[in-house]
Amino acid sequence: METGFAGALGAWRARKGPLAHALSAAVREAVIDGRLPAGSRLPSERELARTLGLSRGTVVSALTRLRDDGWLHTRHGSGSVVRLPVRLTERTTPWSLDRGGAGEADLDLTLAVTAAPHDAYLAALDRAAGRSPSLLLDSGVATAGLPRLCALLADRYTRTGLPTRPEQILVTSGAQAALTLLVEHLHTDRGRPVAVESPTYPGALAVLRGRRARLLPVPVSAADGWDTEHLTAAVRRRNPQLLYLIPDFHNPTGAHMSAAARAEIARLPVPVIVDETMRDLDLRQPAGTEPRLAGPHVIQIGSASKILWSGLRVGWIRTTAALVRQLRRNPLQPPLSPPPLEQLIAAELLGDGLEEILIDRRTRLRAQRDHLAGLLDGTGWTYTIPGGGLSLWLRLGATPTAAELAVRAARRGLALTPGPFFAADRATLAHHLRLPFTATPDVLTRAVRLLRDCCD
């Protein structure tokens, strides 16, 4: 078996085309797969030619392609080092979701997720590793969260108008884990429904259906938001045990709840789980000043996944200290708690440098949102430009339905999520489609062109 640089490339000679092209493609894939870590120093051109059994000219051609494409940095007298191109590290779009080539294939618009803030994350990882030795002295058993992270999250709530103590925070492995734990603990009467928006976040629907909860849909629309009169009447009439809402840049409609509606809902005599994962993705200029949906029956859940990276599985619950103590005794709490090192990384990223990361994210997302909206002009499809979040909620014409359009698009290499996937009853919203604007402008352009072609 080959080892070292040659071994990291795998069976690259089996590729079709010129050897120089095959070699450069193999190096790129080895870097992306982690077989050849970024920062690795390459052997000299002469040594590479000897090791790989190639002419020096072929090696030079391959390295030139890599250098021109940003995958290789060469300094005279110091050799060449592989790296990730800046175009991949300084973007909001995960590279794996738009690897389609000129043939307009393999575009994934089913996920409204962002890439990691590359340089900031690596720096946070280094700082977290430096703080980790003291963790190894402890048991590693799940707690309510590392004290530093709980204090930081409590301070963020307090500074934004909701006084919070660290003992009111419970750290979880994401917002969906937070919801799972709360539903497991609070939804004790299967005879009473759980009220949810329709449409809503599919992950929340999966959690509730997994608990065999009866769902009570309450409508929300991109243009009109929440009908609080309808919601209040449904609570009085059906007596739900829980209410799950996304008031800030609602997923998928992008609606943003007014201060008056928040105050009215906060007075409802039912526990309200408020999903705040999109709250920091305010793309308005200037940003809004709406207060949090808060009150004696309100529980906030949040997550680092949307504002930072889905791979950072750290979320939290903000509630009363008494409920935190009860949740700590729930058998599900330990497996729904993130590893200590993940919490250290989150604490580094959610600290003083977060606002700089968010400013960059908002700027890029705002430009991509506006680019997508411009592409949709003249299609006949209707939408409301959201003030924040990660996606645009599109209403199609009478034909084809969203499901039919998704099938046609899939045949062309474009993956989409039709509206019924977000419906509490699985059947409505047949003419709606969620389009994330987390993709790069060129990918959005190709995707909309494909969509329009699929409707012709």
VEXLO-129467 format. One record per residue (C-alpha): residue in three letters; z, x, y. Coordinates in Angstrom, 3 decimals, always signed. Layout:
<atoms>
   type         up       east      north
    Ala          Z          X          Y
...
</atoms>
This chain:
<atoms>
   type         up       east      north
    Met     +0.000     +0.000     +0.000
    Glu     -0.904     +1.291     +3.457
    Thr     +1.976     +1.742     +5.870
    Gly     +2.269     +2.327     +9.596
    Phe     -0.515     +1.345    +11.954
    Ala     -3.168     +0.926     +9.258
    Gly     -0.867     -1.235     +7.140
    Ala     -0.109     -3.510    +10.104
    Leu     -3.799     -4.379    +10.435
    Gly     -4.150     -5.860     +6.959
    Ala     -7.580     -6.381     +5.369
    Trp     -9.439     -6.087     +8.641
    Arg    -12.624     -4.623     +7.100
    Ala    -13.312     -7.972     +5.405
    Arg    -14.084     -9.545     +8.777
    Lys    -17.692    -10.316     +9.648
    Gly    -19.461     -8.488    +12.446
    Pro    -19.405     -4.936    +13.791
    Leu    -16.471     -2.776    +12.730
    Ala    -15.399     -2.148    +16.331
    His    -15.109     -5.902    +16.948
    Ala    -13.230     -6.430    +13.689
    Leu    -10.804     -3.621    +14.469
    Ser    -10.018     -4.875    +17.982
    Ala     -9.501     -8.436    +16.669
    Ala     -7.163     -7.131    +13.945
    Val     -5.061     -5.264    +16.511
    Arg     -4.780     -8.390    +18.698
    Glu     -3.635    -10.520    +15.758
    Ala     -1.173     -7.875    +14.579
    Val     +0.450     -7.873    +18.032
    Ile     +0.646    -11.688    +18.175
    Asp     +2.055    -11.890    +14.629
    Gly     +4.662     -9.227    +15.356
    Arg     +3.347     -6.812    +12.741
    Leu     +2.541     -4.432    +15.574
    Pro     +5.285     -4.837    +18.210
    Ala     +4.276     -4.744    +21.861
    Gly     +5.158     -1.315    +23.160
    Ser     +4.054     +0.465    +19.985
    Arg     +2.265     +3.759    +20.614
    Leu     -1.081     +4.184    +18.879
    Pro     -2.141     +7.344    +17.082
    Ser     -4.739     +9.469    +18.853
    Glu     -8.385     +8.464    +18.626
    Arg     -9.061    +11.382    +16.296
    Glu     -6.120    +10.438    +14.051
    Leu     -7.151     +6.763    +14.007
    Ala    -10.696     +7.681    +13.008
    Arg     -9.404     +9.847    +10.164
    Thr     -6.810     +7.296     +8.961
    Leu     -9.166     +4.310     +9.078
    Gly    -12.225     +6.158     +7.799
    Leu    -14.289     +5.404    +10.906
    Ser    -16.420     +7.351    +13.299
    Arg    -14.688     +8.306    +16.495
    Gly    -17.294     +6.314    +18.429
    Thr    -16.309     +3.110    +16.586
    Val    -12.632     +3.701    +17.370
    Val    -13.373     +4.393    +21.036
    Ser    -15.430     +1.189    +21.248
    Ala    -12.606     -0.894    +19.701
    Leu     -9.948     +0.611    +21.967
    Thr    -12.127     +0.081    +25.025
    Arg    -12.438     -3.619    +24.176
    Leu     -8.682     -3.882    +23.789
    Arg     -8.064     -2.002    +27.030
    Asp    -10.540     -4.136    +28.994
    Asp     -8.965     -7.323    +27.607
    Gly     -5.421     -6.260    +28.530
    Trp     -4.112     -5.566    +25.014
    Leu     -3.852     -1.816    +25.482
    His     -2.540     +0.432    +28.215
    Thr     -3.577     +4.057    +28.291
    Arg     -2.032     +6.759    +30.436
    His     -3.730    +10.143    +30.579
    Gly     -1.758    +12.657    +28.585
    Ser     +0.615    +10.033    +27.150
    Gly     -1.621     +8.128    +24.752
    Ser     -2.143     +4.363    +24.380
    Val     +0.453     +1.603    +23.999
    Val     -0.252     -1.948    +22.799
    Arg     +0.982     -4.786    +24.985
    Leu     +0.590     -8.493    +25.622
    Pro     -1.951     -9.252    +28.363
    Val     -0.561    -10.505    +31.648
    Arg     -2.694    -13.658    +31.367
    Leu     -0.624    -14.624    +28.300
    Thr     +2.821    -13.713    +29.608
    Glu     +2.491    -15.201    +33.100
    Arg     +1.650    -18.820    +32.301
    Thr     +3.315    -22.107    +31.494
    Thr     +1.166    -22.900    +28.461
    Pro     +2.109    -21.695    +24.973
    Trp     -0.810    -19.548    +23.839
    Ser     -0.784    -21.096    +20.369
    Leu     -1.758    -24.531    +21.760
    Asp     -5.080    -23.538    +23.298
    Arg     -6.599    -20.845    +21.121
    Gly     -9.894    -22.710    +20.872
    Gly    -12.940    -20.714    +21.791
    Ala    -16.166    -21.522    +23.536
    Gly    -16.913    -24.183    +20.939
    Glu    -14.228    -26.402    +22.472
    Ala    -12.159    -26.656    +19.304
    Asp     -8.529    -26.397    +18.282
    Leu     -6.926    -27.722    +21.463
    Asp     -3.476    -29.255    +20.966
    Leu     -2.344    -31.738    +23.629
    Thr     +0.238    -33.465    +21.440
    Leu     +3.143    -31.368    +22.732
    Ala     +4.457    -31.427    +26.296
    Val     +6.088    -27.996    +26.096
    Thr     +6.054    -24.806    +28.136
    Ala     +5.827    -21.153    +27.227
    Ala     +8.863    -18.956    +27.749
    Pro     +9.289    -17.207    +31.113
    His     +8.311    -14.011    +29.385
    Asp     +9.766    -11.205    +31.472
    Ala    +12.875    -13.172    +32.466
    Tyr    +13.534    -14.083    +28.846
    Leu    +13.215    -10.505    +27.608
    Ala    +15.581     -9.321    +30.358
    Ala    +18.060    -12.077    +29.441
    Leu    +17.805    -11.085    +25.788
    Asp    +18.719     -7.501    +26.656
    Arg    +21.701     -8.599    +28.746
    Ala    +22.849    -11.006    +26.037
    Ala    +22.645     -8.267    +23.415
    Gly    +24.841     -6.125    +25.641
    Arg    +27.457     -8.881    +25.747
    Ser    +27.306     -9.602    +22.012
    Pro    +29.687     -6.938    +20.554
    Ser    +32.755     -8.979    +21.466
    Leu    +31.295    -11.998    +19.631
    Leu    +31.343    -10.031    +16.394
    Leu    +35.122     -9.818    +16.612
    Asp    +35.320    -13.603    +16.331
    Ser    +34.668    -15.875    +13.345
    Gly    +31.374    -17.288    +14.590
    Val    +32.558    -20.790    +13.650
    Ala    +31.133    -23.533    +15.892
    Thr    +33.166    -24.389    +18.978
    Ala    +32.497    -26.701    +21.903
    Gly    +30.419    -23.836    +23.280
    Leu    +30.973    -20.326    +24.569
    Pro    +33.423    -20.493    +27.500
    Arg    +30.985    -18.731    +29.845
    Leu    +28.179    -21.195    +29.086
    Cys    +30.425    -24.264    +29.373
    Ala    +31.767    -23.025    +32.717
    Leu    +28.256    -22.348    +33.996
    Leu    +27.016    -25.820    +33.007
    Ala    +30.086    -27.495    +34.501
    Asp    +29.510    -25.616    +37.740
    Arg    +25.845    -26.726    +37.851
    Tyr    +26.909    -30.372    +37.559
    Thr    +29.596    -29.933    +40.187
    Arg    +27.261    -28.235    +42.667
    Thr    +24.773    -31.110    +42.334
    Gly    +27.326    -33.796    +43.139
    Leu    +28.973    -34.631    +39.812
    Pro    +32.383    -32.907    +39.570
    Thr    +32.743    -31.513    +36.054
    Arg    +35.250    -29.329    +34.235
    Pro    +34.270    -26.964    +31.386
    Glu    +36.200    -29.087    +28.883
    Gln    +33.771    -31.949    +29.644
    Ile    +30.876    -29.944    +28.177
    Leu    +29.863    -29.796    +24.514
    Val    +27.028    -27.387    +23.698
    Thr    +24.518    -28.499    +21.052
    Ser    +21.318    -27.155    +19.511
    Gly    +19.118    -29.132    +21.897
    Ala    +19.049    -32.564    +23.530
    Gln    +17.885    -34.239    +20.317
    Ala    +20.898    -32.750    +18.534
    Ala    +23.099    -34.066    +21.346
    Leu    +21.627    -37.550    +20.910
    Thr    +22.011    -37.346    +17.126
    Leu    +25.699    -36.495    +17.440
    Leu    +26.361    -39.229    +20.014
    Val    +24.527    -41.919    +18.056
    Glu    +26.317    -40.907    +14.848
    His    +29.669    -41.121    +16.615
    Leu    +29.172    -44.166    +18.857
    His    +26.802    -46.480    +16.973
    Thr    +29.327    -47.839    +14.508
    Asp    +28.284    -51.498    +14.484
    Arg    +24.889    -51.841    +12.781
    Gly    +24.811    -55.494    +13.794
    Arg    +24.430    -54.569    +17.456
    Pro    +21.167    -53.049    +18.702
    Val    +20.523    -49.936    +20.742
    Ala    +18.584    -50.580    +23.944
    Val    +15.764    -48.111    +24.618
    Glu    +12.916    -47.903    +27.058
    Ser     +9.451    -48.655    +25.781
    Pro     +7.643    -46.332    +25.893
    Thr    +10.121    -43.535    +25.320
    Tyr    +10.560    -40.067    +23.854
    Pro     +9.454    -40.152    +20.172
    Gly    +12.234    -37.751    +19.153
    Ala    +14.813    -40.267    +20.330
    Leu    +13.095    -43.044    +18.392
    Ala    +13.182    -40.836    +15.280
    Val    +16.929    -40.262    +15.680
    Leu    +17.645    -43.976    +16.120
    Arg    +15.389    -45.052    +13.267
    Gly    +17.040    -42.437    +11.069
    Arg    +20.330    -44.217    +11.748
    Arg    +18.626    -47.545    +10.889
    Ala    +19.492    -48.786    +14.359
    Arg    +17.950    -52.043    +15.505
    Leu    +16.014    -51.280    +18.674
    Leu    +16.049    -53.442    +21.786
    Pro    +13.005    -52.423    +23.883
    Val    +13.238    -52.604    +27.668
    Pro     +9.970    -51.996    +29.534
    Val     +9.280    -49.119    +31.913
    Ser     +5.968    -48.371    +33.583
    Ala     +4.564    -45.460    +35.535
    Ala     +3.737    -47.678    +38.512
    Asp     +6.722    -50.042    +38.637
    Gly     +9.502    -48.125    +36.891
    Trp    +12.412    -50.104    +35.496
    Asp    +12.952    -53.845    +35.791
    Thr    +16.728    -53.727    +36.240
    Glu    +16.968    -57.521    +36.343
    His    +15.314    -57.698    +32.918
    Leu    +17.482    -54.850    +31.632
    Thr    +20.710    -56.448    +32.874
    Ala    +19.757    -59.791    +31.338
    Ala    +18.929    -58.113    +27.998
    Val    +22.331    -56.392    +27.968
    Arg    +24.128    -59.681    +28.646
    Arg    +22.096    -61.621    +26.091
    Arg    +21.865    -59.118    +23.211
    Asn    +25.082    -57.097    +23.726
    Pro    +23.712    -53.671    +22.687
    Gln    +26.196    -51.034    +21.583
    Leu    +24.327    -48.231    +23.362
    Leu    +21.648    -47.745    +25.981
    Tyr    +19.370    -44.669    +26.001
    Leu    +17.478    -43.906    +29.229
    Ile    +15.371    -41.131    +30.776
    Pro    +15.719    -41.822    +34.528
    Asp    +14.307    -38.522    +35.805
    Phe    +10.517    -38.132    +35.408
    His    +10.534    -40.346    +32.372
    Asn     +8.819    -39.161    +29.194
    Pro     +6.004    -40.242    +28.866
    Thr     +5.364    -42.362    +32.002
    Gly     +6.678    -39.926    +34.627
    Ala     +8.563    -42.760    +36.381
    His    +11.566    -41.786    +38.506
    Met    +14.469    -44.199    +38.877
    Ser    +15.560    -45.248    +42.359
    Ala    +19.109    -44.713    +43.606
    Ala    +19.652    -48.479    +43.730
    Ala    +18.592    -48.918    +40.098
    Arg    +20.865    -46.054    +39.041
    Ala    +23.836    -47.672    +40.759
    Glu    +23.105    -51.029    +39.127
    Ile    +22.751    -49.575    +35.626
    Ala    +25.910    -47.491    +36.035
    Arg    +27.859    -50.743    +36.399
    Leu    +26.715    -52.111    +33.025
    Pro    +29.583    -52.553    +30.525
    Val    +27.880    -50.477    +27.812
    Pro    +27.781    -46.745    +27.034
    Val    +24.646    -45.284    +28.624
    Ile    +23.196    -42.032    +27.254
    Val    +21.176    -40.459    +30.053
    Asp    +18.590    -37.873    +28.991
    Glu    +18.206    -35.390    +31.852
    Thr    +15.894    -32.874    +30.180
    Met    +13.194    -33.395    +32.837
    Arg    +15.464    -33.533    +35.893
    Asp    +14.809    -29.962    +37.059
    Leu    +11.024    -30.399    +36.825
    Asp    +10.750    -32.127    +40.213
    Leu     +7.239    -31.459    +41.521
    Arg     +7.607    -33.424    +44.757
    Gln     +7.386    -31.632    +48.091
    Pro    +10.043    -31.728    +49.344
    Ala    +12.090    -32.388    +46.221
    Gly    +13.952    -35.675    +46.001
    Thr    +17.649    -36.207    +46.556
    Glu    +18.370    -39.064    +44.135
    Pro    +21.876    -38.855    +42.682
    Arg    +22.453    -38.556    +38.974
    Leu    +22.868    -41.745    +36.991
    Ala    +26.629    -41.462    +36.592
    Gly    +29.598    -43.716    +36.020
    Pro    +32.575    -44.364    +33.742
    His    +30.336    -45.429    +30.821
    Val    +27.602    -42.846    +31.380
    Ile    +27.069    -39.755    +29.209
    Gln    +24.582    -37.072    +30.307
    Ile    +22.630    -34.913    +27.884
    Gly    +20.489    -31.935    +28.861
    Ser    +18.510    -29.093    +27.356
    Ala    +17.014    -25.698    +28.130
    Ser    +13.874    -26.493    +26.119
    Lys    +11.759    -28.181    +28.806
    Ile    +12.707    -26.013    +31.770
    Leu    +12.719    -22.729    +29.850
    Trp    +11.408    -22.651    +26.274
    Ser    +11.469    -24.937    +23.236
    Gly    +12.397    -21.934    +21.109
    Leu    +15.732    -21.698    +22.919
    Arg    +17.607    -24.376    +20.974
    Val    +20.439    -24.966    +23.411
    Gly    +21.393    -28.359    +24.788
    Trp    +24.579    -30.009    +25.953
    Ile    +26.565    -33.181    +26.419
    Arg    +28.449    -33.888    +29.634
    Thr    +31.090    -36.577    +29.138
    Thr    +34.853    -37.069    +29.271
    Ala    +37.115    -34.388    +27.851
    Ala    +38.547    -37.017    +25.493
    Leu    +35.123    -37.804    +24.011
    Val    +34.347    -34.080    +23.673
    Arg    +37.506    -33.725    +21.583
    Gln    +36.448    -36.654    +19.400
    Leu    +32.939    -35.258    +18.936
    Arg    +34.420    -31.902    +17.928
    Arg    +36.057    -33.647    +14.964
    Asn    +32.782    -35.180    +13.813
    Pro    +31.460    -33.419    +10.659
    Leu    +27.983    -33.224    +12.216
    Gln    +29.145    -31.162    +15.191
    Pro    +29.165    -27.712    +13.523
    Pro    +25.616    -27.930    +12.084
    Leu    +24.363    -29.277    +15.438
    Ser    +25.833    -26.325    +17.337
    Pro    +23.592    -23.352    +18.320
    Pro    +24.338    -19.777    +17.232
    Pro    +26.472    -17.742    +19.663
    Leu    +23.649    -15.330    +20.542
    Glu    +21.417    -18.258    +21.561
    Gln    +24.202    -19.441    +23.850
    Leu    +24.509    -15.979    +25.388
    Ile    +20.773    -15.953    +26.137
    Ala    +20.986    -19.454    +27.630
    Ala    +23.891    -18.406    +29.836
    Glu    +21.841    -15.505    +31.177
    Leu    +18.803    -17.703    +31.901
    Leu    +20.748    -20.626    +33.369
    Gly    +22.628    -18.347    +35.749
    Asp    +21.682    -16.982    +39.151
    Gly    +18.021    -16.329    +38.334
    Leu    +17.183    -19.879    +37.206
    Glu    +15.980    -21.142    +40.559
    Glu    +13.385    -18.379    +40.811
    Ile    +12.085    -19.314    +37.350
    Leu    +11.980    -23.002    +38.288
    Ile    +10.111    -22.373    +41.543
    Asp     +7.378    -20.556    +39.615
    Arg     +7.262    -23.258    +36.923
    Arg     +7.063    -26.087    +39.443
    Thr     +4.288    -24.367    +41.382
    Arg     +2.152    -23.868    +38.276
    Leu     +2.837    -27.329    +36.858
    Arg     +2.062    -28.995    +40.193
    Ala     -1.312    -27.256    +40.339
    Gln     -2.104    -28.178    +36.720
    Arg     -1.038    -31.807    +37.288
    Asp     -3.307    -32.103    +40.305
    His     -6.161    -30.431    +38.444
    Leu     -5.853    -32.955    +35.601
    Ala     -5.724    -35.885    +38.020
    Gly     -8.894    -34.634    +39.694
    Leu    -10.657    -34.405    +36.339
    Leu     -9.804    -38.032    +35.592
    Asp    -11.288    -39.359    +38.827
    Gly    -14.309    -41.500    +38.085
    Thr    -13.471    -42.091    +34.429
    Gly    -12.362    -45.685    +34.962
    Trp     -9.034    -44.876    +33.330
    Thr     -5.959    -45.600    +35.432
    Tyr     -2.821    -43.580    +35.986
    Thr     -0.031    -42.920    +38.456
    Ile     +0.461    -39.305    +39.479
    Pro     +4.037    -38.500    +38.384
    Gly     +6.458    -36.856    +40.785
    Gly     +7.620    -34.488    +38.081
    Gly     +7.891    -33.865    +34.373
    Leu     +5.235    -32.478    +32.076
    Ser     +2.721    -35.234    +31.364
    Leu     +0.499    -37.966    +32.755
    Trp     +0.511    -41.476    +31.249
    Leu     -3.058    -42.693    +31.017
    Arg     -4.221    -46.294    +30.580
    Leu     -7.614    -46.520    +28.909
    Gly    -10.164    -49.300    +29.083
    Ala    -10.461    -52.078    +26.526
    Thr    -12.364    -49.882    +24.065
    Pro    -11.829    -47.633    +22.317
    Thr     -8.100    -47.933    +21.671
    Ala     -5.958    -44.831    +22.059
    Ala     -5.676    -44.480    +18.278
    Glu     -9.464    -44.706    +17.854
    Leu     -9.996    -42.203    +20.648
    Ala     -7.486    -39.808    +19.069
    Val     -9.372    -39.970    +15.760
    Arg    -12.698    -39.261    +17.470
    Ala    -11.180    -36.400    +19.458
    Ala     -9.590    -34.903    +16.337
    Arg    -13.037    -34.636    +14.773
    Arg    -14.015    -32.528    +17.783
    Gly    -10.934    -30.301    +17.516
    Leu     -8.728    -31.959    +20.170
    Ala     -5.313    -33.242    +19.064
    Leu     -3.835    -36.144    +21.091
    Thr     -0.878    -38.528    +20.878
    Pro     -1.777    -42.239    +21.281
    Gly     +0.527    -44.710    +23.014
    Pro     +1.975    -46.562    +19.972
    Phe     +3.705    -43.313    +18.983
    Phe     +5.972    -43.843    +22.022
    Ala     +6.542    -47.576    +21.442
    Ala     +9.865    -48.884    +20.183
    Asp     +8.021    -51.528    +18.131
    Arg     +5.325    -49.073    +16.889
    Ala     +2.605    -51.613    +17.761
    Thr     +2.232    -51.982    +21.546
    Leu     +0.770    -49.554    +24.098
    Ala     -2.485    -49.461    +22.141
    His     -4.477    -48.564    +25.270
    His     -2.245    -45.766    +26.535
    Leu     -2.426    -42.030    +26.002
    Arg     -0.080    -39.213    +27.032
    Leu     -1.825    -36.170    +28.483
    Pro     +0.449    -33.163    +29.087
    Phe     -0.499    -31.036    +32.069
    Thr     +1.243    -27.992    +30.610
    Ala     -2.158    -26.675    +29.514
    Thr     -4.120    -24.220    +31.623
    Pro     -6.764    -25.639    +33.993
    Asp     -9.665    -24.419    +31.848
    Val     -8.185    -26.074    +28.757
    Leu     -7.581    -29.324    +30.662
    Thr    -11.191    -29.230    +31.836
    Arg    -12.474    -28.807    +28.277
    Ala    -10.120    -31.493    +26.955
    Val    -11.157    -34.137    +29.501
    Arg    -14.831    -33.326    +28.899
    Leu    -14.252    -33.921    +25.188
    Leu    -12.415    -37.179    +25.898
    Arg    -15.244    -38.480    +28.028
    Asp    -17.783    -37.506    +25.397
    Cys    -15.760    -39.363    +22.748
    Cys    -15.959    -42.563    +24.803
    Asp    -19.737    -42.458    +25.266
</atoms>
